[in-house]
Amino acid sequence: MTEGGKLIIFSAPSGSGKTTIVQHLLKQPELNLAFSVSATSRPRRGKEKHGVNYYFMSVSEFKRHIKNEDFLEWEEVYRDNFYGTLKSEVERLWAEGKNVIFDIDVVGGLRIKKKFPDKTLAVFVKPPSVDELKIRLKKRSTESDDKINMRIAKASVELATAPQFDRIIKNYDLDVALNEAHQLVAEYVGAKVPGPKEE
């Protein structure tokens, strides 16, 4: 792969608020970020769009890409439920002169960090507690209790990987977490953050 901008990874258990943080950072022009759209073999949910939320593929199509080594990282999260980052996606964004931001699970995040150690900032978003996570996931009401319990079990394992990340942001208060993430990424990409407005 050709070298380009920097890579910024946000990983966390489901319900920690990483997607909200990533969406906020993408709106900050001085950071020059572009979102890396992941590929998945899971069915679309609700209003999800191909090429915007995910690149949706069949299981066989996904496996063909694995065989061709088209992924920077991939994993089978649940049976026949694959997620991965296409090399072509990162190269496309680098060609546009962008820094690439990922909203990705813990295993994938650490794999990318390992491949590009010198140009990756890996951030772990920590929820206040596993109980709080359960409340947030239930509030979403997009998944069955079984699925939620599966995510909670996975969250305990994921929380143990936090020390392997460059930085940990505690999302106890969303405004504080957004501000901390903004400062952190700006510093990493060498951008100036607009100061607080004078009262």
C-alpha positions as CSV (number, residue, x, y, z in Angstrom):
1,M,0.0,0.0,0.0
2,T,1.1,3.5,-0.7
3,E,1.7,5.7,2.3
4,G,-0.6,8.6,2.8
5,G,-2.1,10.6,5.7
6,K,-2.5,9.5,9.3
7,L,-4.8,6.9,10.7
8,I,-7.0,7.5,13.7
9,I,-8.8,4.6,15.2
10,F,-11.7,4.8,17.7
11,S,-12.5,1.4,19.2
12,A,-14.9,0.5,22.1
13,P,-17.5,-1.9,23.2
14,S,-20.9,-1.4,21.5
15,G,-22.8,1.4,23.2
16,S,-19.8,3.3,24.5
17,G,-20.5,6.3,22.2
18,K,-17.6,5.9,19.8
19,T,-19.8,6.5,16.7
20,T,-21.1,9.8,18.2
21,I,-17.5,10.9,18.8
22,V,-16.3,9.9,15.3
23,Q,-19.3,11.8,13.7
24,H,-18.4,14.9,15.7
25,L,-14.8,14.8,14.7
26,L,-15.7,14.4,11.0
27,K,-17.5,17.8,11.2
28,Q,-14.3,19.6,12.2
29,P,-12.7,20.9,9.0
30,E,-9.3,21.6,10.4
31,L,-8.7,17.9,11.2
32,N,-9.0,17.0,7.4
33,L,-10.6,13.6,8.2
34,A,-12.4,11.1,6.0
35,F,-14.3,8.1,7.3
36,S,-13.2,4.6,6.4
37,V,-16.3,2.7,5.4
38,S,-16.1,-0.9,6.5
39,A,-17.2,-4.0,4.6
40,T,-19.6,-6.4,6.2
41,S,-21.5,-9.5,5.3
42,R,-24.4,-8.8,7.7
43,P,-27.7,-7.6,6.3
44,R,-28.6,-3.9,6.2
45,R,-30.5,-2.4,9.2
46,G,-33.1,0.3,8.8
47,K,-32.0,3.1,6.5
48,E,-28.4,2.0,6.1
49,K,-26.9,2.7,2.7
50,H,-24.3,0.7,0.7
51,G,-21.1,2.7,0.5
52,V,-22.1,5.1,3.2
53,N,-22.7,3.0,6.4
54,Y,-21.0,-0.1,5.1
55,Y,-20.0,-1.9,1.9
56,F,-22.6,-4.7,2.1
57,M,-21.4,-8.1,0.6
58,S,-22.6,-11.6,0.6
59,V,-20.6,-14.1,2.7
60,S,-19.1,-15.7,-0.5
61,E,-18.1,-12.3,-1.8
62,F,-16.5,-11.4,1.5
63,K,-14.5,-14.7,1.5
64,R,-13.3,-14.0,-2.0
65,H,-11.9,-10.7,-0.8
66,I,-10.2,-12.5,2.1
67,K,-8.6,-15.0,-0.4
68,N,-7.4,-12.1,-2.6
69,E,-5.9,-10.4,0.5
70,D,-7.9,-7.2,-0.2
71,F,-8.4,-6.4,3.5
72,L,-6.2,-4.5,5.9
73,E,-7.9,-6.4,8.6
74,W,-11.0,-8.5,8.9
75,E,-12.7,-10.8,11.4
76,E,-15.7,-13.0,11.8
77,V,-17.5,-11.3,14.7
78,Y,-20.3,-13.8,14.9
79,R,-20.9,-16.8,12.7
80,D,-21.0,-15.8,9.0
81,N,-21.0,-12.2,10.2
82,F,-17.8,-10.7,8.8
83,Y,-16.4,-7.2,9.1
84,G,-13.3,-5.8,7.5
85,T,-11.4,-2.8,6.2
86,L,-10.6,-2.8,2.5
87,K,-7.1,-1.6,1.5
88,S,-8.7,0.1,-1.5
89,E,-10.9,2.3,0.8
90,V,-7.9,3.6,2.8
91,E,-5.9,4.1,-0.4
92,R,-8.8,6.1,-2.0
93,L,-9.0,8.4,1.0
94,W,-5.2,8.8,1.2
95,A,-5.2,9.7,-2.5
96,E,-7.6,12.5,-1.6
97,G,-5.0,13.8,0.9
98,K,-7.1,12.9,3.9
99,N,-6.4,11.6,7.4
100,V,-8.5,8.4,7.8
101,I,-10.7,7.9,10.8
102,F,-12.1,4.4,11.8
103,D,-15.0,3.5,14.0
104,I,-14.0,-0.1,14.4
105,D,-14.1,-2.9,16.9
106,V,-11.2,-3.6,19.3
107,V,-9.6,-6.5,17.4
108,G,-9.6,-4.7,14.1
109,G,-8.3,-1.5,15.6
110,L,-5.3,-3.2,17.2
111,R,-4.6,-5.0,13.9
112,I,-4.4,-1.7,11.9
113,K,-2.2,-0.2,14.7
114,K,0.2,-3.2,14.3
115,K,0.4,-2.7,10.6
116,F,1.0,1.0,10.7
117,P,2.5,1.6,14.1
118,D,4.2,4.9,13.2
119,K,1.1,6.6,11.6
120,T,-1.8,5.4,13.8
121,L,-3.4,6.9,16.8
122,A,-5.5,4.2,18.5
123,V,-8.1,5.5,21.0
124,F,-10.2,3.4,23.3
125,V,-13.5,4.8,24.4
126,K,-14.4,3.6,27.9
127,P,-18.0,3.6,29.1
128,P,-18.7,4.5,32.7
129,S,-19.5,0.8,33.5
130,V,-20.8,-2.4,32.0
131,D,-24.2,-1.7,33.7
132,E,-24.4,1.6,32.0
133,L,-23.5,-0.1,28.7
134,K,-26.5,-2.4,29.1
135,I,-28.8,0.5,29.8
136,R,-27.6,2.3,26.6
137,L,-28.0,-0.8,24.5
138,K,-31.5,-1.5,25.8
139,K,-32.4,2.2,25.0
140,R,-31.4,1.7,21.4
141,S,-34.1,-1.1,21.2
142,T,-32.6,-2.3,17.9
143,E,-31.7,-5.7,19.2
144,S,-33.1,-8.7,21.1
145,D,-32.1,-9.3,24.8
146,D,-30.0,-12.3,23.6
147,K,-28.0,-10.1,21.2
148,I,-27.6,-7.5,24.0
149,N,-26.3,-10.1,26.4
150,M,-23.9,-11.3,23.7
151,R,-22.6,-7.8,23.3
152,I,-22.2,-7.3,27.1
153,A,-20.2,-10.5,27.4
154,K,-18.0,-9.3,24.5
155,A,-17.7,-5.9,26.2
156,S,-16.0,-7.4,29.3
157,V,-13.4,-9.0,27.1
158,E,-12.9,-5.8,25.1
159,L,-12.5,-3.6,28.2
160,A,-9.5,-5.7,29.1
161,T,-7.7,-4.6,25.9
162,A,-7.9,-0.9,26.8
163,P,-4.2,-0.7,28.0
164,Q,-3.0,-1.8,24.5
165,F,-4.4,1.5,23.0
166,D,-2.4,4.8,22.8
167,R,-5.0,6.7,24.7
168,I,-8.2,6.0,26.7
169,I,-11.1,8.5,26.7
170,K,-13.7,8.0,29.4
171,N,-17.1,8.7,28.1
172,Y,-18.8,9.6,31.4
173,D,-19.9,13.0,30.1
174,L,-20.3,13.3,26.3
175,D,-19.4,17.0,26.0
176,V,-16.1,16.4,27.9
177,A,-15.4,13.2,25.8
178,L,-16.0,15.1,22.5
179,N,-13.8,17.9,23.6
180,E,-11.0,15.6,24.7
181,A,-11.2,13.6,21.4
182,H,-11.1,16.8,19.4
183,Q,-8.0,18.1,21.2
184,L,-6.3,14.7,21.0
185,V,-6.8,14.2,17.2
186,A,-5.9,17.9,16.5
187,E,-2.6,17.5,18.3
188,Y,-1.9,14.2,16.5
189,V,-2.6,15.5,13.0
190,G,-0.9,18.9,13.8
191,A,-4.1,21.0,13.4
192,K,-5.0,24.1,15.4
193,V,-8.2,23.8,17.4
194,P,-10.2,27.0,17.4
195,G,-10.0,28.4,21.0
196,P,-13.1,29.0,23.1
197,K,-15.1,32.0,22.0
198,E,-14.7,35.1,24.1
199,E,-17.8,35.9,26.2
